Amino acid sequence: MITFEKGITVKYANKLLIDGELVGTAKGKTFDVEDPATGQVIAQAPAGDAEDIDRAVRAARHCFDSGAWTSYTAADRAATMWKLSDTVAANIDQLSELEVIDNGMPLVFARASLNSAINGLRYYAGMCTKLNGITSNISGGGRQMHAYTQRDPVGVVGAITPWNAPLATLINKIAPAIAAGCALVCKPAEQTPLTSLRFAELIAASGLPRGLINIVTGLGSVAGAAIANHPGVDKVTFTGSTEVGKGLVQAASGNLKRLTLELGGKSPVFLFDDADLERAIPACIMAIFANSGQVCFAGSRLYVQRRIFDEVVNRIAKAAKEMRLGSGLDAATQLGPLVSQKQMARVLSYIESGITEGAELLSGGARFGDKGYFVEPTVFANQNAQDIRIVREEIFGPVLVAMPFDNLDDVAHIANSSPYGLGAGIFSSNVSTVHKAAQIIRAGNIWINCYGILDKSMPFGGFRQSGWGREHGIEGIEPYLETKSVYTMLG
């Protein structure tokens, strides 16, 4: 139990989940966990290493190979997953508060992300009964044949998850994997392990087959690398930076692990001069400042049609100056802290580079307060250079760069000049304009007259260096399945 400011007491486990049991690490090591709103160490989490990952992989392998989960009927798997979603729902208040304390995000954001994860478990529970093969009327070379395909689970999955939506992202990876029949070894981000450890405790008491879901906290360079290199892991699903994703491609080559990579972004938002500004401006503000900009598809490049550029940018800068920063447990908070001192230093260095390279600072630009890891919501206007760092590189913080553009002809070059392709926003009242723009932008998610809306029935992922594969929707379960062709001679 931990008691925090405002008298909130939160329960969390401090054990790994391996083979259905809550256990300590092989070497007994731990690492510090901080509250980013205060910078104080609030807990110690188990520091799993390669030996712990090996134990977890062997448990997952035994669960998978023994048929402990795949022997369930599809309907029984669905019912079990729905029961797990009910367990998360029953504990959502506690899990949301723990997520805030661990990550810093506002409570409303934490609760929304967990409700989305609950919906994801239920969506993929329904998918269990819909994984069908097909029959094929093959020629058979004159012979009478019966041929069909069936969908088999890929095997043991390593899930490596980020710190910006810790538990929600973990659950979103678990759901399609177990719906497909796989077993998992999960490695949460070391910055935010507490909700995953509490979730491990809930799983241990849930009655799921031993070894189906294993959770090992630890450093990415140690425990995460052990998953990537382990020959007993058949697939890795990773959400995080493009740099780490590229490293996983190399590590996976040992046994040709399948990879799903949800990586970085530098998403553009285009605001045309015929847009409804009363709707568009608040949407553009939240596109970059939600979760303090720590969102992979954050709308960090804002392009405003030249005629209304000054008006729009000044209104956004004014709103940024008025935003309330504070603890995510305070209902009045609009922006919480960044997740760590390291992340705060990274974001501040980008702000400094923007100033040095000549962008006009309109609001923010500094650390907020002297406690915790807060950065002021920052707005730059950049009239000329499109190749400065704050335009090209992912910052992952509350930093917006606004730039003018002239017309629809500019959109393709501007949007597609980035090595990323995760998201894009388009604001216009002209139906022809928005759909033409949506066609020419190479990104996995396009939002028209809105931004950042997600649904479990819709695939999510990116083009180019924003990743490989898709999560959510029917496409989200495909990476966890293999297709087997079966031929039978008749007569």
BADO-308836 format. One record per residue (C-alpha): residue in one letter; x, y, z. Coordinates in steps of 0.25 Angstrom, whole numbers, plus 5000, padded with zeros to 4 digits. Layout:
# BADO-308836
AXYZ...
***
This chain:
# BADO-308836
M500050005000I500550144997T499850275003F500050394994E499650544995K498150574997G498150445006I497950354994T498450214998V498750114986K498949964987Y500049914977A500749784976N502249774976K502449634970L502649584956L501549494950I502149364945D501449234942G500249284950E500949314963L501449454968V502949434970G504149514973T505349534963A506449434962K507449524968G506549614977K506849744970T505949864969F505850004963D505250134968V503950184963E503650334964D502450414964P502650514953A501750624959T502750634971G504050564966Q504050474979V504350334979I503050264983A503250114981Q504250004977A503949914966P504549774963A505649784953G505549654945D506649614936A506949504926E506849394936D505449444940I505049464925D505549314922R504649264934A503449344928V503649294914R503749154918A502449164926A501749234914R502349124905H501849014914C500449074914F500349084899D500948954896S500148874906G498848934900A498448994914W497849114907T497549064893S496848944898Y495749044903T494549054893A494449184886A493249224894D493949184907R495149274903A494249384900A493449374913T494849364921M495349494914W494049564917K494149524932L495549584932S494949714926D493949714938T495149704947V495849824941A494549904942A494249864956N495649924960I495650044950D495650154961Q496850094968L497650064955S497350204949E497850274962L499150184962E499350214947V499250364950I500250354961D501250264953N501050344940G500550484943M499450494933P498150554938L497150464944V496150484934F497150434923A497550314931R496150274933A495750284919S496950204914L496550094923N495150094919S495650084905A496549964909I495349894915N494549914902G495749854895L495749724904R494249714901Y494449744886Y495449634884A494649544893G493549544882M494649514872C494949384878T493749314872K493949384858L495349324854N495049244843G495749174831I495149154817T494949044808S495549044794N495048984781I496348944776S496648874763G497348754768G497948714755G496648634752R496648574766Q495548584776M496048674787H495548744799A496448864803Y496248974814T497049064823Q497049084838R497649194846D498649154857P499249244868V500649284865G501149234879V501849314890V501749464889G502749564895A501949694898I502849814901T502049944905P502250094907W502050184918N501050284912A499850204914P500450084922L499349994926A498350024914T499449994904L499849864911I498349814911N498249854897K499349764893I498849644902A497449644897P497749604882A498849514886I498049424896A496849434887A497649374876G498149264886C499549314889A500249324902L501049444906V502249504913C502049654916K503049754919P502449884924A503250014923E504250034935Q503750184937T502250134940P502249994945L501250004956T499949984949S500449864942L500949804955R499549824961F498949764948A499849644950E499249624964L497849634958I498249524947A498849434958A497449434965S496649424952G496749274949L497349284936P498249174932R499649174938G500649234929L499649294919I500049444923N501349464930I501849604934V503249634937T503749784940G505149824938L506049914929G505749914915S507249894912V507249764921A505849704921G505349764908A506649714901A506449574907I505049564901A505549614887N506749514887H506049394893P505949274883G504649234890V503849354887D503149344873K502649484872V502949624878T501949734879F502549874882T502050014885G503150114886S504150194879T504650174865E506050164870V505750044879G504849984868K506049984858G506849914869L505749804870V505749774855Q507249734857A506949654870A505849584864S506649524852G507249414861N505949324860L505249424850K504149464860R502949534855L502949674858T501849774861L502449914863E501650034867L502650144867G502850294866G502150414859K502250554855S500750574851P500350694842V499050764844F498450854833L497550964836F496851024824D496351164824D494851114822A494951034834D494051054846L495051114855E494151104868R494350954866A495650944860I496451024869P496150954882A496350824874C497750864870I498050904884M497650774890A498350704878I499750744883F499450774898A498650644902N499550564912S500550674911G500850644897Q501350504901V500450434890C501050364878F500050434868A500150564875G499850674865S501150744866R501250814853L500150914850Y499950974836V499051084835Q498551144822R499251274821R498051374821I497651334835F499051294840D499251404850E497851394856V497951244858V499351244864N499151364874R497851294879I498551164881A499751234888K498751314897A498051184901A499351114904K499751224913E498451204921M498551054923R498551004937L499750914940G499750824953S499650684959G498750594951L497950564963D497450704963A496150714955A496550854950T497850814944Q497950814929L499350774927G500150684936P501650664937L502550594927V502850454932S504250474936Q505450574938K506050514926Q504850534917M504750684923A506150704919R505950654905V504750744903L505450864908S506650834899Y505750834887I505150964892E506451024893S506850974879G505551044873I505951174879T507451164874E506951124860G506151244859A504651204861E503851304868L503451264882L501951314885S501651244898G502351154908G503751114906A504151074920R504050984932F502851014941G503051014956D504250954963K503550824967G503250714958Y503550704943F502550804937V502850884924E501951004920P501150974908T501951034897V501551094883F502551134872A502251214859N503251174848Q503051254835N504151194827A505151084830Q504450944829D505650864833I505950914847R505950804858I504650844864V503950824851R504650694847E504850614860E503850554869I503950634882F502850554891G502450674899P501550794899V502250874888L501450924875V502150974863A501151064854M501451094840P500651154828F500251084815D499551134803N498651034797L498350884795D499450874785D500450894797V499850774805A500550654799H501950714800I501750764814A501150644820N501950544813S503350604815S503450544828P504050404830Y502750374839G501350344835L500550314847G499450424847A498950554841G497750644843I496950724833F496050844836S495150904825S493650914822N493950874808V493650724806S494450724793T495650784800V495650694812H495550564804K496550604793A497550634805A497250504812Q497550424799I498950494797I499450484811R500250364814A499850334828G499150224836N498150304842I497450424836W496450514845I495550604838N494950724846C495350654858Y496650594864G497150474872I495850394872L496050244873D495150124873K495549974875S494849934862M495750024854P497149984851F498250074856G499750084851G500650164843F501350174829R502850174827Q503650194840S502450204849G502350054849W501949914844G500649854844R499349894851E498649884864H497149884867G496049844858I496149714850E497449754845G497949754860I497849604862E498449564849P499949574854Y499649474865L499149364855E499749274845T498949214833K499049064830S498649004817V498048854818Y497848764806T497148634807M497048534795L495548474794G495248334789
***
